[in-house]
Structures are given as C-alpha cells and as structure tokens.
C-alpha cells in the first residue's frame, strides 16, 4: 500500500505566517540549495557551486549563475550523466522536494523556533 505525503504549507508560507525576518528566508534558501545539490547535473561541479541565495520580494531565492544553468534546469529531454550525481535531473528543485521536502520544512521550522 502506498501513500503520498503532501505538505499543508510551503516553506515560504510557514515563514510568512510566523512573521519571520530575512535571516529565516536566507536559511530556507540555503537549506534548499544544500538539499538540491545531489540533483543538480554535475560535470565539473561549477553549476552547483554557482548557487547564490538571496531575498527578493520577501522570498528566499536560489539563483544558479552559470550561463548554461537554464538549459540544464529545463533540459527535460537531456540525458544527464549520473556518474557524479546519481540523482541528476532537470527541474532539480521539484525532484528534491518530492524526496526531501518534509525534512526541509522541519529544518526551517526548527530554525524559526530557535532550534539551530
């Protein structure tokens, strides 16, 4: 028997509801980056290392600054080598959230509650 886990709130909504400052937004974006790392296609590691976190429009943002980042991110029909990152895929944020979204939310909740 299988089941789906669905989060009632996104990380952003939890932060917003709690009236959290930019430190929590940066933390959430940095944690998301850490969780996404295994899903980012890797040859030399430059793409994953180019991740920049910031706060824009009241939200934590992750931006990959390599010129080819969008090609890799939207590369649905591309075959990514999984020699260095076995989980490498397009839309790596979505893939990460399916597997680690609950853990990410818990980490952000702990940060907000002062557990980190």
Backbone as JSON Lines, residues from 0, in Angstrom:
{"i":0,"aa":"X","n":[0.85,-1.17,0.0],"ca":[0.0,0.0,0.0],"c":[0.89,1.23,0.0]}
{"i":1,"aa":"X","n":[0.67,2.14,-0.91],"ca":[1.45,3.37,-0.99],"c":[0.64,4.56,-0.52]}
{"i":2,"aa":"X","n":[1.33,5.63,-0.29],"ca":[0.65,6.85,0.09],"c":[1.49,8.05,-0.32]}
{"i":3,"aa":"X","n":[0.85,9.18,-0.47],"ca":[1.51,10.42,-0.81],"c":[1.56,11.3,0.43]}
{"i":4,"aa":"X","n":[2.67,11.98,0.6],"ca":[2.79,12.95,1.67],"c":[2.67,14.33,1.04]}
{"i":5,"aa":"X","n":[1.73,15.09,1.51],"ca":[1.55,16.44,0.99],"c":[1.66,17.42,2.17]}
{"i":6,"aa":"X","n":[2.44,18.44,1.95],"ca":[2.61,19.44,2.98],"c":[1.48,20.44,2.89]}
{"i":7,"aa":"X","n":[0.91,20.77,4.02],"ca":[-0.18,21.73,4.03],"c":[0.29,23.14,3.71]}
{"i":8,"aa":"X","n":[1.54,23.4,4.02],"ca":[2.1,24.72,3.78],"c":[3.47,24.59,3.15]}
{"i":9,"aa":"X","n":[3.79,25.55,2.32],"ca":[5.13,25.61,1.76],"c":[6.07,26.23,2.79]}
{"i":10,"aa":"X","n":[7.35,26.07,2.58],"ca":[8.33,26.7,3.46],"c":[8.08,28.21,3.5]}
{"i":11,"aa":"X","n":[7.84,28.8,2.35],"ca":[7.59,30.24,2.29],"c":[6.37,30.65,3.09]}
{"i":12,"aa":"X","n":[5.32,29.84,3.04],"ca":[4.11,30.15,3.78],"c":[4.34,30.03,5.28]}
{"i":13,"aa":"X","n":[5.09,29.03,5.71],"ca":[5.42,28.89,7.13],"c":[6.17,30.12,7.62]}
{"i":14,"aa":"X","n":[7.14,30.55,6.84],"ca":[7.93,31.72,7.21],"c":[7.04,32.96,7.26]}
{"i":15,"aa":"X","n":[6.21,33.14,6.27],"ca":[5.33,34.29,6.23],"c":[4.35,34.3,7.41]}
{"i":16,"aa":"X","n":[3.73,33.18,7.67],"ca":[2.77,33.08,8.78],"c":[3.41,33.38,10.12]}
{"i":17,"aa":"X","n":[4.66,33.04,10.26],"ca":[5.35,33.25,11.53],"c":[5.93,34.66,11.64]}
{"i":18,"aa":"X","n":[5.8,35.47,10.59],"ca":[6.34,36.82,10.62],"c":[7.86,36.83,10.72]}
{"i":19,"aa":"X","n":[8.49,35.96,10.01],"ca":[9.93,35.75,10.12],"c":[10.7,36.77,9.3]}
{"i":20,"aa":"X","n":[11.91,37.05,9.74],"ca":[12.75,38.03,9.07],"c":[13.56,37.39,7.94]}
{"i":21,"aa":"X","n":[14.4,38.2,7.34],"ca":[15.19,37.74,6.21],"c":[16.2,36.66,6.58]}
{"i":22,"aa":"X","n":[16.62,36.59,7.84],"ca":[17.55,35.53,8.24],"c":[16.93,34.15,8.0]}
{"i":23,"aa":"X","n":[15.67,34.0,8.31],"ca":[14.99,32.72,8.08],"c":[14.81,32.46,6.6]}
{"i":24,"aa":"X","n":[14.56,33.49,5.84],"ca":[14.42,33.33,4.38],"c":[15.74,32.87,3.77]}
{"i":25,"aa":"X","n":[16.83,33.48,4.2],"ca":[18.16,33.08,3.72],"c":[18.45,31.64,4.15]}
{"i":26,"aa":"X","n":[18.12,31.32,5.39],"ca":[18.34,29.95,5.88],"c":[17.57,28.96,5.02]}
{"i":27,"aa":"X","n":[16.3,29.24,4.75],"ca":[15.47,28.33,3.95],"c":[16.06,28.13,2.56]}
{"i":28,"aa":"X","n":[16.51,29.22,1.93],"ca":[17.09,29.13,0.59],"c":[18.41,28.35,0.63]}
{"i":29,"aa":"X","n":[19.22,28.59,1.65],"ca":[20.49,27.87,1.77],"c":[20.26,26.38,2.02]}
{"i":30,"aa":"X","n":[19.29,26.06,2.85],"ca":[18.97,24.65,3.1],"c":[18.43,23.99,1.83]}
{"i":31,"aa":"X","n":[17.58,24.69,1.11],"ca":[17.07,24.14,-0.15],"c":[18.22,23.87,-1.11]}
{"i":32,"aa":"X","n":[19.18,24.79,-1.17],"ca":[20.34,24.6,-2.02],"c":[21.12,23.36,-1.62]}
{"i":33,"aa":"X","n":[21.3,23.19,-0.32],"ca":[22.02,22.02,0.18],"c":[21.3,20.73,-0.21]}
{"i":34,"aa":"X","n":[19.99,20.71,-0.05],"ca":[19.22,19.52,-0.4],"c":[19.2,19.28,-1.91]}
{"i":35,"aa":"X","n":[19.21,20.35,-2.71],"ca":[19.16,20.22,-4.17],"c":[20.47,19.76,-4.77]}
{"i":36,"aa":"X","n":[21.56,19.94,-4.06],"ca":[22.89,19.69,-4.62],"c":[23.01,18.34,-5.32]}
{"i":37,"aa":"X","n":[22.49,17.27,-4.73],"ca":[22.61,15.94,-5.34],"c":[21.81,15.79,-6.63]}
{"i":38,"aa":"X","n":[20.89,16.71,-6.89],"ca":[20.03,16.63,-8.07],"c":[20.53,17.51,-9.21]}
{"i":39,"aa":"X","n":[21.45,18.42,-8.91],"ca":[21.98,19.32,-9.93],"c":[22.95,18.54,-10.82]}
{"i":40,"aa":"X","n":[22.74,18.55,-12.13],"ca":[23.66,17.84,-13.02],"c":[25.1,18.31,-12.78]}
{"i":41,"aa":"X","n":[26.01,17.35,-12.83],"ca":[27.4,17.68,-12.48],"c":[28.38,17.11,-13.49]}
{"i":42,"aa":"X","n":[29.25,17.98,-13.95],"ca":[30.41,17.57,-14.73],"c":[31.65,17.99,-13.94]}
{"i":43,"aa":"X","n":[31.83,19.31,-13.81],"ca":[32.96,19.82,-13.04],"c":[32.54,20.29,-11.65]}
{"i":44,"aa":"X","n":[31.26,20.47,-11.43],"ca":[30.76,20.98,-10.15],"c":[30.51,22.47,-10.18]}
{"i":45,"aa":"X","n":[30.85,23.12,-11.28],"ca":[30.72,24.58,-11.37],"c":[29.27,25.03,-11.27]}
{"i":46,"aa":"X","n":[28.35,24.29,-11.83],"ca":[26.94,24.69,-11.79],"c":[26.44,24.72,-10.34]}
{"i":47,"aa":"X","n":[26.61,23.64,-9.62],"ca":[26.16,23.59,-8.23],"c":[26.87,24.65,-7.39]}
{"i":48,"aa":"X","n":[28.14,24.86,-7.65],"ca":[28.9,25.85,-6.88],"c":[28.49,27.28,-7.2]}
{"i":49,"aa":"X","n":[27.79,27.48,-8.29],"ca":[27.37,28.83,-8.67],"c":[26.09,29.27,-7.97]}
{"i":50,"aa":"X","n":[25.5,28.4,-7.16],"ca":[24.24,28.73,-6.48],"c":[24.44,29.93,-5.56]}
{"i":51,"aa":"X","n":[23.56,30.9,-5.68],"ca":[23.58,32.09,-4.84],"c":[22.23,32.21,-4.16]}
{"i":52,"aa":"X","n":[22.21,32.47,-2.87],"ca":[20.96,32.66,-2.15],"c":[20.78,34.13,-1.81]}
{"i":53,"aa":"X","n":[19.54,34.58,-1.85],"ca":[19.23,35.97,-1.54],"c":[17.77,36.06,-1.14]}
{"i":54,"aa":"X","n":[17.36,37.26,-0.78],"ca":[15.95,37.54,-0.51],"c":[15.5,38.56,-1.54]}
{"i":55,"aa":"X","n":[14.44,38.21,-2.26],"ca":[13.86,39.1,-3.26],"c":[12.36,39.08,-3.1]}
{"i":56,"aa":"X","n":[11.76,40.23,-3.06],"ca":[10.3,40.34,-2.92],"c":[9.8,39.55,-1.72]}
{"i":57,"aa":"X","n":[10.57,39.57,-0.64],"ca":[10.14,38.91,0.59],"c":[10.24,37.39,0.58]}
{"i":58,"aa":"X","n":[10.97,36.84,-0.4],"ca":[11.11,35.39,-0.5],"c":[12.58,35.02,-0.62]}
{"i":59,"aa":"X","n":[12.93,33.88,-0.03],"ca":[14.27,33.35,-0.22],"c":[14.39,32.83,-1.64]}
{"i":60,"aa":"X","n":[15.46,33.16,-2.3],"ca":[15.67,32.76,-3.7],"c":[17.0,32.04,-3.85]}
{"i":61,"aa":"X","n":[17.02,31.09,-4.77],"ca":[18.25,30.41,-5.16],"c":[18.43,30.68,-6.64]}
{"i":62,"aa":"X","n":[19.62,31.18,-6.99],"ca":[19.93,31.51,-8.38],"c":[21.23,30.82,-8.75]}
{"i":63,"aa":"X","n":[21.21,30.07,-9.83],"ca":[22.41,29.42,-10.36],"c":[22.95,30.33,-11.46]}
{"i":64,"aa":"X","n":[24.16,30.86,-11.27],"ca":[24.65,31.95,-12.12],"c":[25.4,31.52,-13.38]}
{"i":65,"aa":"X","n":[25.6,30.26,-13.59],"ca":[26.29,29.83,-14.82],"c":[25.37,30.08,-16.02]}
{"i":66,"aa":"X","n":[25.94,30.5,-17.16],"ca":[25.12,30.81,-18.34],"c":[24.29,29.62,-18.82]}
{"i":67,"aa":"X","n":[24.73,28.42,-18.57],"ca":[24.03,27.22,-19.04],"c":[23.06,26.66,-18.0]}
{"i":68,"aa":"X","n":[22.86,27.35,-16.89],"ca":[22.02,26.84,-15.82],"c":[20.59,26.57,-16.3]}
{"i":69,"aa":"X","n":[20.01,27.49,-17.06],"ca":[18.63,27.31,-17.53],"c":[18.52,26.12,-18.48]}
{"i":70,"aa":"X","n":[19.52,25.93,-19.32],"ca":[19.5,24.8,-20.25],"c":[19.46,23.49,-19.46]}
{"i":71,"aa":"X","n":[20.26,23.42,-18.42],"ca":[20.26,22.21,-17.59],"c":[18.96,22.08,-16.81]}
{"i":72,"aa":"X","n":[18.5,23.18,-16.23],"ca":[17.28,23.12,-15.41],"c":[16.08,22.67,-16.23]}
{"i":73,"aa":"X","n":[15.9,23.24,-17.4],"ca":[14.74,22.91,-18.24],"c":[15.02,21.74,-19.19]}
{"i":74,"aa":"X","n":[16.17,21.11,-19.08],"ca":[16.58,20.07,-20.0],"c":[15.88,18.74,-19.83]}
{"i":75,"aa":"X","n":[14.56,18.76,-19.91],"ca":[13.76,17.55,-19.72],"c":[14.2,16.4,-20.63]}
{"i":76,"aa":"X","n":[14.53,16.7,-21.84],"ca":[14.85,15.65,-22.8],"c":[16.34,15.36,-22.87]}
{"i":77,"aa":"X","n":[17.08,15.91,-21.95],"ca":[18.53,15.68,-21.92],"c":[18.83,14.46,-21.08]}
{"i":78,"aa":"X","n":[19.87,13.78,-21.42],"ca":[20.35,12.64,-20.63],"c":[21.54,13.13,-19.83]}
{"i":79,"aa":"X","n":[21.34,13.32,-18.52],"ca":[22.41,13.79,-17.65],"c":[23.22,12.61,-17.16]}
{"i":80,"aa":"X","n":[24.52,12.77,-17.19],"ca":[25.39,11.75,-16.62],"c":[25.11,11.64,-15.13]}
{"i":81,"aa":"X","n":[25.01,10.42,-14.66],"ca":[24.77,10.22,-13.24],"c":[25.99,9.59,-12.57]}
{"i":82,"aa":"X","n":[27.12,9.75,-13.25],"ca":[28.39,9.23,-12.73],"c":[28.78,9.95,-11.44]}
{"i":83,"aa":"X","n":[28.59,11.26,-11.38],"ca":[28.99,12.04,-10.21],"c":[27.82,12.36,-9.3]}
{"i":84,"aa":"X","n":[26.65,12.58,-9.86],"ca":[25.43,12.8,-9.09],"c":[24.38,11.81,-9.61]}
{"i":85,"aa":"X","n":[24.14,10.78,-8.85],"ca":[23.23,9.73,-9.29],"c":[21.79,10.21,-9.46]}
{"i":86,"aa":"X","n":[21.43,11.28,-8.78],"ca":[20.06,11.79,-8.85],"c":[19.93,12.96,-9.84]}
{"i":87,"aa":"X","n":[20.96,13.26,-10.61],"ca":[20.96,14.41,-11.51],"c":[19.74,14.39,-12.43]}
{"i":88,"aa":"X","n":[19.07,15.54,-12.52],"ca":[17.87,15.63,-13.31],"c":[17.55,17.08,-13.63]}
{"i":89,"aa":"X","n":[16.69,17.28,-14.62],"ca":[16.13,18.61,-14.85],"c":[15.14,18.89,-13.73]}
{"i":90,"aa":"X","n":[14.76,20.12,-13.57],"ca":[13.8,20.52,-12.52],"c":[14.21,19.96,-11.16]}
{"i":91,"aa":"X","n":[15.49,20.17,-10.82],"ca":[16.04,19.55,-9.62],"c":[15.38,20.02,-8.33]}
{"i":92,"aa":"X","n":[14.8,21.2,-8.32],"ca":[14.1,21.65,-7.11],"c":[12.86,20.8,-6.85]}
{"i":93,"aa":"X","n":[12.15,20.49,-7.91],"ca":[10.94,19.67,-7.76],"c":[11.28,18.24,-7.33]}
{"i":94,"aa":"X","n":[12.32,17.69,-7.94],"ca":[12.74,16.33,-7.57],"c":[13.16,16.27,-6.11]}
{"i":95,"aa":"X","n":[13.9,17.28,-5.67],"ca":[14.33,17.33,-4.28],"c":[13.14,17.43,-3.34]}
{"i":96,"aa":"X","n":[12.18,18.27,-3.68],"ca":[11.02,18.45,-2.8],"c":[10.21,17.17,-2.65]}
{"i":97,"aa":"X","n":[10.13,16.38,-3.7],"ca":[9.4,15.11,-3.61],"c":[10.05,14.17,-2.61]}
{"i":98,"aa":"X","n":[11.36,14.2,-2.53],"ca":[12.09,13.29,-1.66],"c":[12.36,13.9,-0.29]}
{"i":99,"aa":"X","n":[12.75,15.17,-0.26],"ca":[13.25,15.78,0.98],"c":[12.46,16.99,1.45]}
{"i":100,"aa":"X","n":[11.34,17.25,0.83],"ca":[10.56,18.44,1.19],"c":[10.16,18.48,2.65]}
{"i":101,"aa":"X","n":[9.73,17.35,3.19],"ca":[9.31,17.31,4.59],"c":[10.48,17.65,5.5]}
{"i":102,"aa":"X","n":[11.65,17.09,5.21],"ca":[12.84,17.36,6.01],"c":[13.25,18.83,5.92]}
{"i":103,"aa":"X","n":[13.15,19.41,4.74],"ca":[13.46,20.82,4.56],"c":[12.52,21.68,5.41]}
{"i":104,"aa":"X","n":[11.24,21.39,5.36],"ca":[10.27,22.15,6.15],"c":[10.58,22.03,7.63]}
{"i":105,"aa":"X","n":[10.91,20.83,8.08],"ca":[11.24,20.63,9.5],"c":[12.48,21.43,9.9]}
{"i":106,"aa":"X","n":[13.49,21.44,9.05],"ca":[14.71,22.21,9.34],"c":[14.39,23.7,9.47]}
{"i":107,"aa":"X","n":[13.54,24.21,8.58],"ca":[13.17,25.62,8.64],"c":[12.34,25.89,9.89]}
{"i":108,"aa":"X","n":[11.43,25.01,10.21],"ca":[10.64,25.17,11.44],"c":[11.55,25.2,12.66]}
{"i":109,"aa":"X","n":[12.53,24.31,12.72],"ca":[13.46,24.29,13.84],"c":[14.27,25.59,13.92]}
{"i":110,"aa":"X","n":[14.66,26.11,12.78],"ca":[15.39,27.38,12.75],"c":[14.51,28.49,13.32]}
{"i":111,"aa":"X","n":[13.26,28.52,12.86],"ca":[12.33,29.55,13.31],"c":[12.1,29.45,14.82]}
{"i":112,"aa":"X","n":[12.01,28.23,15.32],"ca":[11.78,28.02,16.75],"c":[13.04,28.19,17.59]}
{"i":113,"aa":"X","n":[14.15,28.44,16.92],"ca":[15.41,28.65,17.65],"c":[16.18,27.37,17.91]}
{"i":114,"aa":"X","n":[15.82,26.31,17.21],"ca":[16.49,25.02,17.4],"c":[17.83,24.92,16.73]}
{"i":115,"aa":"X","n":[18.23,25.93,16.0],"ca":[19.55,25.9,15.33],"c":[20.33,27.12,15.67]}
